[in-house]
Amino acid sequence: MKRNLLAILLLFFLFAVAPWAKAQKYDKKQGGGKPDPELSLKDNDYIDRQDQVFLDTVQSILAKYSPLVHDNFRRTTAKMLMDAVFHDHFTAYRKPVQQFFHARVDQVIQELEQTKVEKGVRIWKIYNMGFIARTKTVTLAFDLVSGSTSESPDFSMNQDEMDRIVRQCDALLISHRHEDHADIQMAQKFVDLDLPVLTTEETWSNEPIHSKIIHPERSAEKLQHLKLKNYTLDLYVFPGHQLTSAINNVYLVKTPEGITLAHDGDQINEGNFMMDWDWIDQVHKNQQVDVLMTNAWTTDIFRVVRGFNPELVLPGHEIELGHTVWDRLPYWGDDKYLGLNYAELKKSKYPVVAMIWGESYWFIPRLKNQK
């Protein structure tokens, strides 16, 4: 019965809500930070009420069903409802959406402040490609951002939320200069606490913070070392790219427990820009990767995953609000529009766990003895 009700809800969205959302027009100068100026107050109130119902349903499903490999029908429904709400030009300015995001952030904060990991690794998904990974000894943040690219101050994290998250971390690794991955306010908080921040040379090249952060060498062969307050980690920084728009550090970090984590930011190869396959295809021959955090919209995610050959794949970059509506990757993938093979990956032998903001996954690598 519950399954039937959820199916009816999805059908309602597809036939009643989606066409309405598609018809809305967006003009930043005209709309500013307010609800859609082309809709009446009554219409905007309706969308707010609809978002509240959809997001309450998402919260209810997530509370009962934790992230898992190859999601069940209920979790898939929750993600589709997320797609429905967040593919609205003005979604970041809607109260139910803002409350939802802050509730998800608060869940991460509470869990980070209360959770000790005795074995394996627990990984939280924050927003976009932002992940926080905690083992028994270290807590590492990757591409951690506040959500400011939404351009809605009421949506993005406030100062207290950022402070509390940063205090739980030992280092911040940033893949590249784009603001949906590199948040200067967040990075400054790490620097102020004397915590290492790693990124590319071109990130904030004209800002004072540039001299206070680490710009590691980009080499597929060179083993580097990341010094934390209590530990030193082995580190590889692969020389990736987001096509020609930015150089993109792809990090592979080995924790003191012997767990290997990889994060590839906005790594993408396309058209004539194919140089990075030379090293991507070789990673698994030289490294045993436990967890790969990868962007779900890259053109050949299946080949990227085969190159790293991880025990677990954690995709990210879904519905980032700084992107135009049609470029906000939906959880269902939209492979046809983007020319992807994400759906193929999810049906493959590789374990894929697609989390929603605020969720975490506890993983114990099976191929090695944990220290």
GUKENU-524057 format. One line per 10 residues: number of its first residue (from 0); their letters; for each residue x, y, z of C-alpha. Coordinates in steps of 0.05 Angstrom, whole numbers, padded with zeros to 5 digits, m for minus. Layout:
N
NUM> A> X,Y,Z ~ ...
//
This chain:
371
0> MKRNLLAILL> 00000,00000,00000 ~ 00056,00049,00019 ~ 00092,00032,m00046 ~ 00029,00049,m00086 ~ 00021,00116,m00051 ~ 00093,00134,m00067 ~ 00082,00115,m00139 ~ 00020,00159,m00143 ~ 00060,00217,m00113 ~ 00113,00209,m00167
10> LFFLFAVAPW> 00061,00207,m00222 ~ 00030,00271,m00194 ~ 00097,00306,m00199 ~ 00111,00281,m00270 ~ 00045,00303,m00299 ~ 00023,00362,m00255 ~ 00085,00394,m00225 ~ 00142,00384,m00275 ~ 00109,00421,m00333 ~ 00094,00480,m00287
20> AKAQKYDKKQ> 00166,00483,m00262 ~ 00192,00479,m00334 ~ 00149,00538,m00355 ~ 00179,00586,m00304 ~ 00228,00638,m00330 ~ 00288,00665,m00293 ~ 00318,00734,m00293 ~ 00368,00749,m00238 ~ 00361,00824,m00244 ~ 00286,00820,m00243
30> GGGKPDPELS> 00278,00766,m00191 ~ 00335,00782,m00143 ~ 00328,00741,m00080 ~ 00253,00737,m00082 ~ 00204,00684,m00106 ~ 00190,00681,m00181 ~ 00163,00750,m00201 ~ 00124,00719,m00258 ~ 00082,00678,m00211 ~ 00027,00706,m00168
40> LKDNDYIDRQ> 00033,00706,m00092 ~ m00018,00650,m00091 ~ 00022,00609,m00140 ~ 00087,00619,m00100 ~ 00052,00600,m00036 ~ 00028,00536,m00069 ~ 00099,00518,m00091 ~ 00124,00531,m00020 ~ 00071,00485,00009 ~ 00087,00433,m00044
50> DQVFLDTVQS> 00162,00436,m00028 ~ 00146,00428,00046 ~ 00106,00365,00034 ~ 00157,00336,m00014 ~ 00216,00351,00032 ~ 00180,00325,00094 ~ 00169,00261,00055 ~ 00243,00258,00038 ~ 00262,00268,00111 ~ 00214,00214,00132
60> ILAKYSPLVH> 00242,00164,00082 ~ 00315,00180,00100 ~ 00300,00171,00174 ~ 00276,00100,00161 ~ 00322,00077,00105 ~ 00397,00089,00109 ~ 00443,00093,00049 ~ 00457,00027,00016 ~ 00486,m00004,m00046 ~ 00435,m00003,m00103
70> DNFRRTTAKM> 00380,00038,m00070 ~ 00311,00009,m00056 ~ 00246,00038,m00083 ~ 00234,00083,m00024 ~ 00303,00116,m00026 ~ 00297,00124,m00101 ~ 00230,00159,m00090 ~ 00263,00207,m00041 ~ 00315,00226,m00092 ~ 00263,00238,m00146
80> LMDAVFHDHF> 00226,00284,m00099 ~ 00291,00320,m00087 ~ 00299,00328,m00162 ~ 00228,00356,m00166 ~ 00240,00409,m00113 ~ 00310,00431,m00133 ~ 00298,00439,m00207 ~ 00263,00505,m00196 ~ 00301,00569,m00212 ~ 00281,00601,m00145
90> TAYRKPVQQF> 00288,00540,m00101 ~ 00345,00568,m00058 ~ 00299,00626,m00038 ~ 00242,00583,m00014 ~ 00235,00574,00062 ~ 00221,00499,00062 ~ 00284,00488,00020 ~ 00327,00530,00065 ~ 00301,00495,00126 ~ 00314,00427,00094
100> FHARVDQVIQ> 00386,00444,00077 ~ 00401,00470,00147 ~ 00369,00409,00178 ~ 00415,00365,00136 ~ 00476,00406,00155 ~ 00456,00403,00229 ~ 00452,00327,00225 ~ 00523,00325,00199 ~ 00547,00371,00254 ~ 00513,00331,00309
110> ELEQTKVEKG> 00540,00266,00283 ~ 00611,00293,00274 ~ 00611,00320,00345 ~ 00585,00254,00374 ~ 00615,00200,00330 ~ 00679,00161,00340 ~ 00701,00111,00288 ~ 00737,00051,00316 ~ 00743,00012,00251 ~ 00739,00027,00177
120> VRIWKIYNMG> 00717,00096,00152 ~ 00653,00136,00159 ~ 00640,00185,00103 ~ 00589,00242,00105 ~ 00563,00275,00042 ~ 00554,00350,00055 ~ 00536,00388,m00009 ~ 00557,00382,m00082 ~ 00625,00346,m00081 ~ 00635,00361,m00007
130> FIARTKTVTL> 00652,00298,00033 ~ 00681,00288,00102 ~ 00716,00222,00117 ~ 00732,00200,00188 ~ 00774,00141,00210 ~ 00799,00124,00280 ~ 00856,00174,00274 ~ 00838,00228,00223 ~ 00780,00269,00195 ~ 00790,00295,00124
140> AFDLVSGSTS> 00747,00344,00085 ~ 00743,00345,00010 ~ 00715,00404,m00031 ~ 00676,00428,00030 ~ 00633,00488,00013 ~ 00578,00528,00046 ~ 00528,00530,m00012 ~ 00541,00603,m00025 ~ 00539,00591,m00100 ~ 00463,00587,m00093
150> ESPDFSMNQD> 00468,00664,m00083 ~ 00418,00658,m00026 ~ 00448,00676,00042 ~ 00390,00642,00077 ~ 00404,00577,00041 ~ 00480,00572,00051 ~ 00512,00553,00116 ~ 00518,00607,00169 ~ 00582,00623,00206 ~ 00567,00580,00265
160> EMDRIVRQCD> 00552,00519,00222 ~ 00617,00528,00184 ~ 00657,00538,00248 ~ 00629,00475,00280 ~ 00643,00432,00219 ~ 00714,00458,00210 ~ 00730,00445,00283 ~ 00716,00371,00271 ~ 00766,00365,00214 ~ 00841,00357,00207
170> ALLISHRHED> 00852,00382,00136 ~ 00816,00408,00074 ~ 00832,00382,00005 ~ 00804,00425,m00053 ~ 00804,00398,m00124 ~ 00803,00463,m00164 ~ 00786,00537,m00165 ~ 00711,00536,m00183 ~ 00668,00564,m00127 ~ 00623,00504,m00122
180> HADIQMAQKF> 00686,00466,m00099 ~ 00730,00521,m00069 ~ 00697,00565,m00016 ~ 00746,00618,00008 ~ 00707,00631,00073 ~ 00710,00557,00090 ~ 00784,00552,00072 ~ 00800,00613,00115 ~ 00769,00579,00175 ~ 00817,00521,00167
190> VDLDLPVLTT> 00876,00568,00159 ~ 00855,00607,00222 ~ 00857,00541,00261 ~ 00926,00525,00232 ~ 00897,00466,00193 ~ 00926,00449,00125 ~ 00889,00468,00062 ~ 00911,00438,m00005 ~ 00890,00463,m00074 ~ 00917,00483,m00142
200> EETWSNEPIH> 00963,00541,m00156 ~ 00909,00578,m00195 ~ 00859,00576,m00137 ~ 00853,00646,m00105 ~ 00918,00666,m00138 ~ 00905,00740,m00124 ~ 00881,00732,m00053 ~ 00923,00736,00012 ~ 00903,00665,00030 ~ 00943,00639,m00029
210> SKIIHPERSA> 01008,00643,00009 ~ 00980,00607,00069 ~ 00956,00544,00034 ~ 00992,00484,00005 ~ 00999,00474,m00070 ~ 01022,00402,m00077 ~ 01060,00377,m00138 ~ 01014,00347,m00190 ~ 01045,00279,m00208 ~ 01016,00210,m00218
220> EKLQHLKLKN> 01081,00178,m00196 ~ 01105,00220,m00137 ~ 01088,00199,m00067 ~ 01079,00261,m00023 ~ 01065,00270,00051 ~ 01012,00311,00085 ~ 01030,00332,00155 ~ 00973,00338,00205 ~ 00978,00357,00278 ~ 00985,00285,00301
230> YTLDLYVFPG> 00997,00244,00238 ~ 01030,00245,00170 ~ 00990,00217,00112 ~ 01015,00188,00046 ~ 00987,00227,m00012 ~ 00985,00225,m00088 ~ 00960,00285,m00127 ~ 00941,00263,m00198 ~ 00946,00318,m00252 ~ 00873,00322,m00271
240> HQLTSAINNV> 00833,00374,m00310 ~ 00762,00398,m00318 ~ 00772,00400,m00393 ~ 00808,00466,m00408 ~ 00771,00508,m00357 ~ 00813,00490,m00296 ~ 00868,00444,m00273 ~ 00838,00395,m00224 ~ 00875,00358,m00168 ~ 00853,00286,m00160
250> YLVKTPEGIT> 00873,00265,m00090 ~ 00890,00195,m00066 ~ 00903,00194,00009 ~ 00925,00137,00053 ~ 00904,00142,00126 ~ 00945,00114,00184 ~ 00898,00054,00185 ~ 00917,00036,00114 ~ 00851,00060,00083 ~ 00858,00092,00014
260> LAHDGDQINE> 00810,00148,m00004 ~ 00806,00181,m00073 ~ 00768,00244,m00092 ~ 00767,00270,m00163 ~ 00732,00338,m00159 ~ 00709,00357,m00229 ~ 00753,00310,m00268 ~ 00728,00304,m00339 ~ 00754,00283,m00407 ~ 00716,00299,m00470
270> GNFMMDWDWI> 00725,00309,m00545 ~ 00798,00321,m00562 ~ 00817,00332,m00489 ~ 00835,00260,m00471 ~ 00904,00265,m00440 ~ 00883,00245,m00370 ~ 00862,00175,m00390 ~ 00936,00160,m00393 ~ 00941,00161,m00318 ~ 00869,00145,m00299
280> DQVHKNQQVD> 00872,00078,m00334 ~ 00934,00060,m00294 ~ 00914,00078,m00222 ~ 00888,00008,m00203 ~ 00954,m00023,m00227 ~ 00993,00015,m00175 ~ 00943,00029,m00119 ~ 00890,m00009,m00080 ~ 00834,00042,m00075 ~ 00782,00031,m00021
290> VLMTNAWTTD> 00734,00089,m00034 ~ 00727,00134,m00094 ~ 00687,00198,m00087 ~ 00671,00219,m00158 ~ 00627,00268,m00195 ~ 00567,00233,m00225 ~ 00564,00279,m00287 ~ 00632,00263,m00316 ~ 00626,00238,m00387 ~ 00653,00167,m00377
300> IFRVVRGFNP> 00645,00153,m00303 ~ 00647,00079,m00317 ~ 00718,00085,m00346 ~ 00739,00129,m00288 ~ 00715,00077,m00238 ~ 00748,00020,m00276 ~ 00813,00060,m00274 ~ 00811,00067,m00198 ~ 00777,m00001,m00187 ~ 00752,00018,m00117
310> ELVLPGHEIE> 00715,m00025,m00067 ~ 00663,00030,m00060 ~ 00639,00087,m00105 ~ 00607,00149,m00074 ~ 00581,00196,m00128 ~ 00569,00270,m00118 ~ 00554,00337,m00153 ~ 00479,00325,m00156 ~ 00433,00387,m00158 ~ 00485,00440,m00143
320> LGHTVWDRLP> 00446,00505,m00142 ~ 00498,00550,m00173 ~ 00486,00515,m00239 ~ 00429,00532,m00286 ~ 00367,00488,m00277 ~ 00382,00443,m00336 ~ 00454,00434,m00314 ~ 00437,00413,m00243 ~ 00451,00338,m00247 ~ 00388,00303,m00222
330> YWGDDKYLGL> 00394,00241,m00179 ~ 00362,00200,m00234 ~ 00421,00218,m00277 ~ 00394,00246,m00343 ~ 00445,00205,m00381 ~ 00411,00219,m00448 ~ 00419,00295,m00442 ~ 00490,00294,m00416 ~ 00514,00234,m00456 ~ 00534,00195,m00394
340> NYAELKKSKY> 00539,00122,m00373 ~ 00522,00133,m00299 ~ 00462,00086,m00303 ~ 00507,00032,m00332 ~ 00555,00040,m00274 ~ 00500,00032,m00223 ~ 00481,m00035,m00254 ~ 00552,m00060,m00256 ~ 00593,m00101,m00207 ~ 00618,m00038,m00172
350> PVVAMIWGES> 00583,m00021,m00106 ~ 00553,00049,m00114 ~ 00522,00086,m00055 ~ 00488,00151,m00076 ~ 00475,00193,m00014 ~ 00433,00254,m00002 ~ 00462,00315,00034 ~ 00472,00301,00108 ~ 00476,00225,00101 ~ 00536,00182,00118
360> YWFIPRLKNQ> 00560,00112,00102 ~ 00604,00068,00146 ~ 00651,00025,00105 ~ 00701,m00028,00126 ~ 00748,m00048,00069 ~ 00749,m00123,00061 ~ 00815,m00133,00025 ~ 00863,m00112,00081 ~ 00872,m00120,00155 ~ 00854,m00057,00193
370> K> 00905,m00031,00243
//
